[in-house]
Amino acid sequence: MKINKMTSLPISAFIAGALSFFTMTDVSAHGYVSSPQSRILVCHKDFKDNGWNAVLPACVAAQAANNGGYGFYSPQEVALSESKDDHQQLIPDGTLCSANLGMFAGLNLARNDWPATAVAPGPREFVWTNTASHRTAYFRYYITKQGFNPAGAPLKWSDLELIHDSGPEPQQMTSTHLVSLPYRTGKHIVYAIWQRDWVTDAREGNYQCIDVDYQPMP
């Protein structure tokens, strides 16, 4: 739903409804990367704090590109219910950050102004906040290859290399992983996948793009 189409609903009423929707869904869905903050979480906080007066240009542009829905009011819902480890078959190149879901399509925009967390090569904690806990087949983390241009084109599978696989994990409300970040320069995307255990739990996969900015070594 785009703001320029909401002529029949006062802005204040829409914001109140959207925030109520956030409150309702936030306690029941699945999970998101809370540290470093994922792309959708950054925009979620921007719109939650500021409503349609969001201040981050990339988030404003992304919300305008979303295909209906409340979009950034549900950061835990970038998920596919039947992934069962078939991520590349179900998520085409250019749609990785949205998991090929129209309501999150704006997350795929190729821009250089996505807010990014400063990082350096070496161990870094990544934390998932899980709004519902599930048995896990694995958490996997990928990073874009050296030379990646975030403003060049939307993220493709061939842009990524695997840097961490947690293996099976039990149900937990917070999942923390120590990921070894390789040498890079400039801005990059860490792509994180949480795959539920499809044998004992369900087939769902959850997906997050995390923007990082490598700072010069001292």
N, C-alpha and C positions, 0 to 999 in steps of 0.2 A: 504494500500500500504506500503510495507516494503522497507527500504532503499536498502537492498541487491538485490532487484529485479529491481532497477531503473538504469540499465546499459545503457539505451539508452538516458537518459536525464541528462545533467549536473546538479550537485547538486545545483549550484547557481541559475539555471533556475527553478528548482523544488521549491526551497525555495521562490523565487520571486512569482511563481504562487500560492503557498500555502498561502503566506501572502496576495496576492490579493484576494484569496478566503475568507480568514478571514475578510478582509475589507468589502467584498460584503455581507457576511452573518451576520455579527455582528449587522447590523442595522435593520434586518428584521425578526429575529426569535422570541424567547420568553424570557427565563430568566435563571438566575443562582444565586447561593448564593455567594455574594461578600464579606460578613463579617459574621463570619469567612470564609476565602476562602475555597470553596469546592475543592474536590480532582481534578476535571476536570479543574477548574480555575487555580489551582497551576501548573498543567502540561501545560495548554494553555499558561500561561505566560512564562514558561521555554522554550517551543519551539518557541514562538513568539520572545523572546529576543535572543535566541541562535541558532535557526534553528536546523539542525540535530546534532549540537554540544551541545545538551541539557545536563545539568549537574546533574540533579536529577536522581539517579539510578532507583527509582521506576517509574518515568515517562518514562525513556528510555525503561525499561522492558515492561511497559504498551503499549507504542506505537508499540513495536515489536509484541505484542499479539493482537493488534487491527486487525480486519478482513476487510482490505481494507479501502478506504476513507481517508480523511484528519484528521479524528479523533479529535485531541485536538485543532484544529483551529475553532471549533464551540461549545463552552462550553454551549451555550444556547439551544442546540438541543438534549439533553438527554430527549426525550419526546416520548410519544405514542399518536397518533392522536385520537384513539378511546378508551381511558381508561375508561371513564365514571364511575369512582369509583371502577373498577374491578382490582385493582392493583395486588393483590395476584394471581388472575387467569391468568393474562397476563405476569407476571414477575416471573419466577421460582426461587426457592432457588439457590443461587450462582450467580445470574445475576442482583442483585438489583442495584448495582452502575452503571451498563450500561443500565438499563431498558430493558435488553434482546436484545440490539441492537449490532450487530456484530462489527460495526465501533468503538464502545466504549468498546469492550470486555475486554481490558486490565485494565479497571478501577476495575474489579472484583478480580484482583490478591490479594491473601492473603499474605501480607508482613508486616513487622514491621517497615519499613523505609519510609512509606508515610509521607511526611511533615505534622506536626500536630500543631494546635494552642493550646497554653497553656490556660487552663481554670480551674475554681474552682466551687464547688457547689454554686448554687444561680442564681439570674437573669442574663441573658446574652442576648444582642441584636443579632438577626440574620437578615441580610438584603439581600433581593432579588433585584438584578438589572434586570429589565424587559426590554428586547430589543423590546418588543411589549406588550402593556397593554391589559388586558382582564378582564372581570368580573369573579370573583372568587367564587367557592363554598367553598373552604377552603385551607389553608396552614396547613399541619400537620408535626410535628416533632417527631421523634422517637430516642431513644438512645439504644445502646447495653447494655445488662445486665452485672452486676458485674461478673467478671471472664471471660469475653470475651477475646479471644486471636486473635488479628488481623492477626497474621501469621499462625493461625491454619487451617482455611478453609474459603472460600469465604462467604460473609454475607448471612444469611438466615433470613426469616421472624421470625422464632422462637427465633432469637437472640435479637429481638427488643421489646421495650416497648414504648407506646405512652406517650409523655410528654407535648404536646401542640397541640391544634386545634384552629385555628383562627376564624372559622366560615366564613360566606360570607363576601366578601370585594369588593369594586368598582374597576373600572379600575384605575390603577396607574402605574407609571414608576418605582417607588421604593416602595417596601413593607418591612416594619420593624416590627419585632415581639419581644417582651420581653419574652423569654423562660426561665423557671425555670429549671436549670440543677440539677439533683439529685446527691446525693453522689456517687462517683465512685473513683477508683484508677487506675492509668495507662492509657494506650491508649484505646480510644473508637471511635466509629463511630456514628455521628448524621445523621440520614436519613431524608431528607426533601422532601415532596411532595407538589407541587402546582397543585391543581385540578381546572381547569376552570369550570365555571357554565354551565353545559351541557343543562340546560333548556333555558337559554337566550343567551348563547355565543357558546361554542363548547365543545366537549367531551375530549379534550386533557388533559393529565397529564404530568407534568415536574418533574424530579427526580434528586436529588443531594445527594452525600455522602460527609460529612464533617468530616475530621479527627481531633480529639481533644486529648489532653494529660493533664490529671488531675495532677496538681502540688500539692505537700504536703502543707497542711495548716500551716501557721506560728505559 
